[in-house]
Amino acid sequence: MARKPASPGNALQSKERDAAVSEHDHAGPEHSSPGYASPEVARQQPPEQFAYVAGLYEGTGINRPDFIAVVDVDPGSPSYGTIVHRTEMPNVGDELHHFGWNACSSACHSQLQRDTLIVPGVRSSRIHILDISDPRKPRIKQVIEGAEIKEKLGLSAPHTVHCMPGDIVTISMLGDADGNLPGGFAVLDARDFSIAERWEREKNGQEFMYDFWYQPRQNTLVSSEWAAPSTFLGGFNPADVATGKYGHRLHFWDLEQHSVTQTIDLGDDGLIPLEIRWQHDPDSAQGFVGATLSSNIIHFGRDNGSWSAGKLIDVGNEELQGWPLEGGVPGLITDLVLSLDDRDLFFSNWLHGDLRHYDVSDPQNPVLRSQVWLGGLLGRDGGHPKSEEPLNGGPQMLQNSLDGDRVYVTNSLFSTWDNQFYPELRGWLTKLDRQPDGTYALDPNFYVDFHAEADGARPHEIHLPGGDCTTEIFQ
């Protein structure tokens, strides 16, 4: 389906939104709502008392709707480490994946409050709008049907959600209306959650889509690549990599003009570049990307006006008897998170089973500080004291608290890929705590058995009620 042109009203609104980015007064007074004036202010917030976690039945054989779980993460609470509320979606088969806020720290001049979660279903293309006026009991107040998004924008498979200046919510969309390429960006009006328009104007060769991050002071948005929904929804076929059905490029966009200005081909070092983590310092022009299949951390930055990217950390393949593919088992870096002070980088090797922590205070010279084994195929898991059996699956989605002291981790990647690599996957959520020496270690008292507590559900994305290291972007 061809892209539908924006209406004159939408075009005018787009200019107003762009002005909100370009005319921001960085020397002006600090804002108090809906986010934080700086990373330093965010780090001073009190510890979170609960977390929102996407719970999925898709792929389990259980015919029930996915849900957002509210998990008690307050160590002083009698219900610590348990699911205290569930907000079920109205339909079966959404496959909730990533979600985000209506407003955050980059919306400095907004009158909005951080009171709504935007929760897409990557398989159904529905977008659920959750009211969190009562933060411990989210309720669904609106559902945008996938058919409406396909009809109005020609897009499907919503993924990353970011609030942006100008009272908009922008969502990366992995496919066209038929689940093929190219993907793009959908824009919702953050005031009433109506479908506004497509964000991109000049794609200049961009077809694959996955994650994105933007940096207002650099006037840049960067996007990464997975595959068309028609390629990945049914599972992973290694032959699709050789035939070019998976991505290996980064696209740098002019934030005001909504156009690709530079594309970097990462080659074999950057096969399937998924999660992007720009530094939180609003003046920064560098960040990190996890190249999932290559199992590399890629560093990107701008020097003399152009962007460059290269391999920074290489996780080698491991030999494993019975592994069907040549070259051994890749780590499969499926998520990474960067602390708000830009010092600590965490990433998960979903197939190997280790969660790694690097000191990246010198971004070009990372130092491994912590390595915790949680499941995985290599058999090195030490288990969890509160689990009755060895952990299965591997560390996958990560979240870091605003103060940097806690790292939350779940073990489900994507329904068909879970079933392919971990056929008996049982969902869990646990966390690491910062130690006095600056390393991180497993919290022996925090373990949420989603399989038992949520009737066989699997947990995926994690967000914290006051924002966190993957939602907050600063102007």
N, C-alpha and C positions, 0 to 999 in steps of 0.2 A: 504494500500500500504506500503510495507516495505521501510525502509530508504535506499536511494541509497548512496553507498560509495562515499566519496570525491575523486576527481581525484588526481594524484600525485602532480599536480600543486597546487591544493587547499590545500592539506596537507602541502606542503612547506609554502604556504602563511599563513596557520594557525599557524605554529611555529613562523613565523616572527611576527604575531600579538600578540601571547602570550608573546614574548620577549618584545614587546612594553609596556606590562603591568608590567612584572617582573623586567625589567631593568631600569625602570624610575628613573631618578636622582631627588629625592625630594628636594635636597639641591641646585639644579641648578638654573640658572637665570629664572626670571619670564617670562612667555610667553605672547605674545600680541594677538595671533590669534590662533584659531577662537573663543576663549571664554575668560574666566577671570582666572587670576592666583590664586584667592582665593575667598571665599564667601565675604570677606571684600571688595575686589576690585569690585565685582559684585554689592554690595549694594551701591556703590558710583556713579553708572551710573545715567544719567539724566532720568527723568520719561518718560515712554513710551507715544507715541502720538497716536498709534493705536494698535488694537489687531486683531488677526486672530481667527475666530470662525467657527467651522464646522456647516453648515446648512443642515438640512435633510428634504427631502420630503417622504422618505420611511415611510410607516405607516399612512400617512395623507390622502391617497386616491388621491393625486395629482401626476399625471404621468410626473414628471420632474426630471432631474438629481440633485443630491445633489451638494453642493457648499462650497467653503471657502469664508466666508464674511470677508471683511476688515472693521472694526468698528472704527470710530473716537473716541478716549478717551482723547483728549486734551481739558481740560476745557476752554482754551482760544480760541478754534476754533469755527467758526460759525456753523460748522456741527457736533459739539459735540453730542455724543449719537445717531449717525445715521450710517447706512451702506453706505459706500462711494464707495465700489467696491465689485463685486462678481465674483469669478472664478468658473465657472460651470464645473463639471466633464463631460466626453464625453458620459457616459451611464446612464441609469436609473437603480435604484435598488442597489446601492453600500452599503448603510447605512454606511456613514463615521462615524468613532467613535473616536479613539485616533490618534494623529499624532505627528511628531517630526522632528528633524533636521538631516541634513547630518553630521554636525560637531558641537561640543560644547566644554565646558571647559575641559573635560577629555582628549580630543585629543590634548594634549600639543605639541607634536612634529609633528603634521600634517601641511602640506602646504596648506590644504584646507581652504576655507572660509565658513562662515555660510551663504550660499546663496541658499539653497535648502530645501524645505519641503517635507517630506515623508508622504503621506496621504493614508492610507489603507481604504478599504471598508470591514468591517467585514462580510457582507452578500455575497458579490460577490467574495471576496478574491483578488480583484485587488489591486495593489499598484500604486498610482499616484505620479509622481515625478514633483514637482512644482518649477520652476525657480523664485526666488524672487530678481533678479538683480534690478528690480524696486520694492522695498518692498511694495509699496502701490497698486501694480497691478500684483500679482502673475500670472504666465502663466504655463500651462501644457506643459512640454517638453518631457515626456515619460510616458507610461503606461505599467506596467507589468501585464499581464493577469493572472487571477486566475488559468486558466488551465495550464499555464506554471509552476507556483509554485507547483501545485499538482503533475504534471508530474515529475519535477526535485527533489522535496523535500518530497513529500508525505504528505503535510501539507495544512491546510486551516484556514480561519477565523483569519486574522492578527489583532493584538490588540496593545500592547504597543510598541512604537518605541524609542530606545535609540541609539545615536551614541556611539561608543566605541573606545578605543585606537587601532591603527593599521589600520586606515582608513576603518572601517567597520560600518555598521548600523545593529543592531540586533533587531529583531521583535519577540515578543511572538506570537505563533500561537496556537489557542485554540483547534483545532481538526486535525485529519488526513485528507487524501484526500477526504474521504466520510463524513466528519463532525462528526465522532465518536472519541473515545479516542485511543491512547494518543495524546496530543498536544506536541509542542516542540518549537524550536527557528529557525527562518530563518535568514540567514546572507546575506546582500547585500554588494558588493564592493562599498564603498562611493565615489570612483573616477568615475566610469562609470555606477553604479547602476545595474550591472549584478548580477544575482543570484549566490552566491558563494558556499554555503554549509549549512548544519545544524550545529548549534553551539554545541549542547549537544553531549557528547561522552558516558557517563555512567549515565543513568537515575536513576538506582537503586530504581525502584518502582514509580517514578514520572509519573503520567498519566494526571491529571487535570492541566490546565495552565490558567493563567490570567495575572497579572502584574509582573514586576520584577524591581529590583534595584541592583546596584552593588557598591562596595566600594573597589577601587584598593589597598589601604594600608592594608586592612583586607584580601585581596585575596579572596573575597567572593561575590557571587551573591545570592540573595534570590528571590524566586518566590512564587506566591500565586495561589489560585485555584478558578475557577468558575464552569463550567460544560462543557460537550461536546456541540458543536453547535447544534447537533440534539436534545438536551434537552432544551436549552434556546431560540432558535430562534423563536419558536412558542408561547412563553409566559411562565409564571411561574405556575407550577403545584405543590402545597405544598406536594403532595404525593411523588414527586421525591426526596424530602429531606430525607424522611424516608427510601426510597429504595437505598440510597447511590449515587444518581446521581448528587449531588452537593458536592463540596469540603469542607474540614475543616482542611487542613494541610498547613504548610510552609516548603519549601525545601531550604536548604542551600547548595550552590554549591561551589566547588573549582574553582576559577576564571581562573586559569592557566590551570587546567586539564579538565575543562568543565564537572565535574562529581559531582553528589550529594554526599555529605559527611554526612549530617544529615537531618532527617525529623522530624518535631514536629507535632503531632496530637493535635489540639486545642480543640477537643471535642465539647460539646454543647456551650461552651463559644465562639467558633470561627467558627460558621457556615457561609459558603461562605465568606472567607477572600479575599477581593478584593484589594484595593489600598494599596501600600507599600510606606512609606515615611521614608527613612533612614535620620539620621541627616546629615547636609551638611558639618560639620567639617570633613575634610578628614581623621582624626585620630579616628573618632568615631566608636564604635562597638555596636551601639544601634539605634533603630528607632521604628516606629509605623505602625500598620496595622489596617485597618477598617474591622471588622467582620460584614458584611452587615446584614445578617438575624438575628444574635444574637444581633445586635446593641451594640456592644462593641468596644472600642478601645483597641487593644492588644499592649503591649510593648514587644519588643524582644531585647536581648542583649547577649553578650558573656562574660563568666567568667570562668577562669581556663580551657580555651581551648574548651569548648562546649557551644552551643547556648541554650538559654531558652526563653520561651515566656509565658506571662500571662495577664489576664484581668486587665486593668488599669482604664478605664472609662466605666460605665454601664449605658446605656440609657434604662430605664424601659418602658415596653409596656403600652399603654393607652387604656382604655375602650372606645368604640365608638358604639353607637346604629347602628345596621345593618351590622356591620363588620362580615364577614362570617367565620373567623377562630378563633379557640380557643385561649384564652390567651390575647386577645386585639391586638391593632395595634402596630407593632414594629416601632421603629424610622426609620429603614432601612438606615444605614450609607453607602451612595453610593460613597462619595468622601471625601478626606481629603488632606490638604496641610500644609506644615511646612515652616515657614519663613526661610530665608537664615541664620539668626543669631541663629536659633534653639530655639527661645524663644516662638514663637506664633504658636499654632496648631489650625487649623480651620477644622471643619467637618460639613457635611450636613446630616440632618435627612429628607430624601426625603418624607416619608409618614407623619411624624409628622408636618413638615413644618418649622423647626427652623434650622438656621445656628449658630453653636456654636464656640466660641473662648476661648481657654484655654491658660493660661501661663504655659509653660512646661520648664521653665528655670531650674527647678528641675524635670527631666523627670519622677521620681517615685512619685511625688506629684503634679499632675496637679491642677490648680486653675481656675475655670470658671470665665471669665472676661466679656464676652459679649454674648448675645443671641438675635438674630433678627429673627422675624417670617416673612416668605415669602411664602404664599400659604399653602399647606398641607391639610390633611384630618381633622384636629382637630378644624378648624374654628377659629384659634387664629391670623390669618393674619391681619396685620394692613394696608395692601395695599401699593401702591406706589403713591405719589402725581401726577405722570405723567401718571398713568394708569386710564382709565375710568371705570374700574370694578375691583373687587377683584382679586388678583393674583391666578392663578390655577397652577396645578402641584406643585412641591415643590423645594426647593433649591437642586441642584444636582451637576453639575461639578463646580469646584472651581479653581481659580488661584490667586496667590499672586504676587504682583510686586516685582522686585528685591530689592527695598528699604524697602519693607514690609508695605508700607503705604496704599495700596489699595488691596481689595479682590474682584475679579470678580466672578459672579455666574450666571449659566444658569439653566433651569428647566427640560430639557428632558433627560431621562435615556436611554431607548432603545425602539424602535418603538412598538413592541408588548406588552412590559411591560407598556409603556405609555398608550396604548389603554386599557389595562386591569385595571389599577388603576386610571387613569385620562382620561376617554373616550373623554372629550371635551378639552383636553390640548391645550392651546395657548402659543406659545413659547415666552420667554422673556429673556433678559440679563440685569442685574443691577450690582451695586457694593456697597461695604462698604468702608468707609474711616476711617483711624486712627484718634482718637480724642486726644486732649492734655493730657488726663489722661491715655492714652494707651489702652482704649477700642475702639471698632469699632461700627460705626453707618451707617445707610443707607444714601447714597448720594441722596438727593431729586431731583437732577437735571439730574441724569443719569438713563435712562430707555430706552431700545431698544425693541420695540414691534415687534418681528420677525414675528408674525402672520400677522400684518398689513403691515410692511415694506417689507417682503420677501414672500408675497403671500401664507401664511399658513405654512411656513417652521418652523422647530423646531431647536433650537440651542443646541449644545452639548459641545465638548471640546473647551477650550480657550488657546491660546498661545500668547506670547508677542514677538515682533520682535527681541529683543536683548537677548532672553533667559529668563527663569523664574525659579520659585522654583521647578518645576517638570521636567525641562530639564537639569539643570546644576548639573554635578557630578564632583568633584574635585580630582586631584591627589596630 
